[in-house]
Structures are given as structure tokens and as C-alpha cells.
Amino acid sequence: MAEPSRWSQDEMLRLAARGVLKVDLMGERGAVLVTCDEVAAMAAVLALTQALPDALLKPETLKRKPT
């Protein structure tokens, strides 16, 4: 994850919101337009707010489930 001092808290939230709004307003096209900084900020906000259960934040989660 990005180092904590990469952005101020306000900048991190602004970048995250821009990314979310792009996807929300434009769907798949918005997902293509999201910048790397916006994705990193969204991930940082998710991690810092503990929005995801700890059980999902394990390396095993990266493995694909058999279909």
C-alpha cells in the first residue's frame, strides 16, 4: 500500500472520491478512466476505515476460486 505520508488526508479522500464518482457516474468507462493514484487512494481509504473484514485481507483471498 502507499506510504501514509504520500498525501494529506484531505487529498487522499478527494482522490478516492474522484475515482468512486468516475465509476459510479460512467460505469465501465469510468473504471477505465480511474488513475493509479485514485485507485491507491481508494484502497487506502478502505484499509484505514477497516471497511473490509479481516478474514478477506489475507493472501489466500488473491487466489481464484475454482469454478
N, C-alpha and C positions, 0 to 999 in steps of 0.2 A: 504494500500500500504506500501511497505517497507520504513523505515525511510531514509531520504535523505543522511545521513552520512554512510549508510551501505557499499557503495562502492565509490571509486573515480569516476569521470565522465568517465574517460578512461576505467576503469574496467567495469562500467555499460554498456557502448557501446560495449565493447568486448564480454561480456556475452550475450547481446541481439543479436549481430551479429552471435555468435555461434549457438544460438537457431534458428534463422531465417535460417541460412545456413543448419542446420540439416534437417529442414522441406523442404526447397527448393530442396536440393540435393537428399533426400531419401524419400520424400513424407510421407505416413502414418508411415512408420518405423522410420523416423526421428522424427516425432511427439512423438513417444513413448520414444525416447532417450533423449529428451529435459529435462534438470534438472529443479528443482524448482527455483534455482537461475536464470537460463536463462529465465524462464517464468516471474519471478518477474522483471528482468531487462528489458525484452521486454515491460511489462506493464508500467514500469516507463518511458521508452523512449516514448511510446505512449502518456502518460499523460503529460510529460514535454514538448513535441513538439506540443501539442494540435492537434494531428493528427485526433482525433475523434470529431465530432460535440457535443457541449454541450448538445443538446437535447437527445443524446444517453447515456450520462453519468448520468442517473437518475435511482433510484431503480426500477422503472417500467420496465426498459429495461431487467431486470433479469427474469421477468415473461414470461412464454411461451405464444406465440400467439396461439389462437385456430386454429385448422386445419380444 
